[in-house]
Amino acid sequence: MLFLSTPSPANNSLQKWRKDMANSSMNRTAARMAEPNKTQATKANGRIKSYPAPKELATPTDLKPEEVRSIVEALNPLIADAFALFTKTKNYHWHIASSHFRDYHLLLDEQADSIMDSIDPLAERVRRIGGMTIRSIAHVSQLQSIADDNQDYVPPDKMIQELIKDNRHLAERQRAAIEICDKNRDTVTSNELQEILNHTEKRIWFLYEVSTGGKNEY
């Protein structure tokens, strides 16, 4: 005689738990597969978008859309370069080795603060006219034109020359952005940039005067 066992309530609960876990795993996998599409929607040609902004972020402005686009495309690379130069200056501030350590250390800290102070006003100008600004380190890396420095050791005189070069490059781009803002009727951003350029030129001046002292030996 053949006896058929009846599934116990415990077995039924176990099977239900396994089924729920399998469904949950499938749902998580589907969510991960959908994530690249979600990320891609915020990009244009593989690059993070800055304009046009979604309606929730499209601050009203009397500037024309093409004027806003031109200004945003001029400002965001400047902000990215400011982040890159800030990091590089702090890198040198932390890793300076010299008989004049304290002087270099304090100077580079002051200059890093000056660079950081330029970022928020420009980013907020982008938002006030309806654009989008820097979102991440990846966004910075897409837009920056100032190279990082990951060397184990950089002599102090080389640090100063590198920062002179980078600040001069930044000043050149700031002048170009001022012209773009003036051309596109954004006098407020133009005025802000002129003040930022003034601080950039001050950094160049201090760095140049330090560089005339020559190389410091141990």
N, C-alpha and C positions, 0 to 999 in steps of 0.2 A: 504493500500500500504506500502511495506517495503522499507525503505530508508537505504542504506548502506553508512556509512561515509567513506570518503577517508582520509587516514592518512595524516596529515599535515607535512610539511617539518620539523617543530619543533619536532614532535613526532619521525620522522625518525632519526633525529640527536640524540635524547635522547636514542633511542634503540641502535644506533651504539656506543654511549658512554658507555652504560652498557655492551655491548658485548666486547668492547675493555678492559674495567676494569676487566671483568671476565677472559679474556685471559691473561691479565697481571698478575693477582693473581695466575692463574694456573702455569704460567711460573716461578714466584718467588717461589712457593711451590716446583716445580720440581727442581729448582736450589738448594734449601735448602736440599732436599732429596739426591741430588747428592753429596753435600759437604762432608759427611762422607766418601764416596768412594774416593774422591780426597785426603782427609786427610790420609785415610788408606793406600794410595799408597806410602806415605812417611814413612810408619812404617813397622817393621818386628816383627811378633809375638806380636803385640800390643805396641811395643817400637819404639821410633823414631830412624830411621836409621842414622848411621854415615859412613858406608862403605858398598858397593861401592858407589861412588858419580855418579850422572848423568854426561854425557859426557861434559856438559857445565862447570862443576866444577871439572872434573878429571884432575888436574894439572899433566903434564908429569913428571915422575921421573924415575931414573935408579933403584930404589928399586923395588923388586918383589911385586906383589899384596899381597901375604901372609905376607910379611914383613910390608907393609903399614898397613894392617889390624891389625896386632899385636900392632903396635905403636899407631894407632888411638884408639884402645880399651884400651890401657894403659893411654893415655893422657886425653881423654874426661872425665873419672871419676875424674881425678885430677882437671880438670877445674871446674867440678860441685862442688867438695868439696871446692875449693877455693871460689866459689860464696857463698856456704853455710857458710863457716867460716868467710868470709867478713861480711855477713849479721849478723851473731851471734856476731862478735866483735863490729860492729856498734850498735847493740842492747844494748850490755853492756856499750858501750861508752855513749849512750843516757840515759840509765836508771841506771847508777851508783849512789849510795847514800852512802857517806862515809865522815868521817872527813878529809880524804885525797882526796877529790873529784877531785881537779884540777890535781893532779899527775896521778890518774887513768884515768881521762877523756882524758888527752893529750896522755898518753901512748897508750891507746886503739885506739885512732885516728891514731897515727903513725903506729900501727900494722895493722889496717884495710887498710891503704894506701899501706903497704908492700905486703899484700895479693892481693890487687887489681892489683898491678903492675906485678904480676906473671901470670895473666890471659891472657892478649893479646899476649905475646910472645908464649905461649903454643898453643893457638888457631890458631895463624898464622902458627906455625910449622905444625899443622894438615892440614891446607889448602895448604901449600907449597908442601906437599908430596901427595896431591890428595885426602885427606879425607874430611869429613864434621865434623863440630864441634857444639858447643852448639847453639840451636835455640831459646829456650824459658825457662821460669821458670818451665814449665812442664817437659822439657828435663832435667833440673837440678835435679828436684825431682826424676826422674827415675834413675839417676846415682849417686847421692850423698850418701856417707856413714857416713857423719857427721850429727848428729841429730840437728834439730832446737830446740830453747828454747823459749817457749811462756808463761812461768810463769809470773805471775803478778809482783813478786819481787824475786830477787836473791841477797843474801848477797854478798858483794864485794869479800870476801875470796873464796866463792863458784864459783864466776865468774872466778877468776884467776885459780883455780884448773881445772875448766871445759876447759878453753882455753889451759892450759898446756896439758891436755889429748888429745884435738883435734889436736893441733899442732904436738904432738908426733905421733899421728896416721897418719897425713898428711906426716910427714917426712918419716915414714916407707913406705908409698905407693910411695913416690917420689924415694926412694932408689930402690924399686922394678921396677919402671918404667925406671930408669937409666939402670938397668941390661937388661931389655927388649930391650931398644934402642941399647945398645951395641951389644946384640946378633943379632939384625936385621940390623946392619951396619949403623945406623943413629947416627953418632958421634956428629953431630951438635945439635940435640935435647938432646942428653946425656949431652953435655956441658952446654946447657941452663938449664937443670934440676939441674945440680950440683950447679949452681949459685943460683937458686931458693931455693934449699935445704939449702944452706948456710944462706939465709935470714930466712928460717923457724927455723933453729937451733938458730939463734940470737933471734928470738921472744921467743923461749922456755927458753933461758938463762935469758932474762929480766923478763919474767913472774915468773920463779922459784925464782929469787932473791927477787922479790916483795913478793912472797908467804912466804918467811922465816921471814917476819916482823910480821906474825901472824894476828889475826883478829883485825880490827879497830872498836872500839866501838864509839858510839856517845858521 
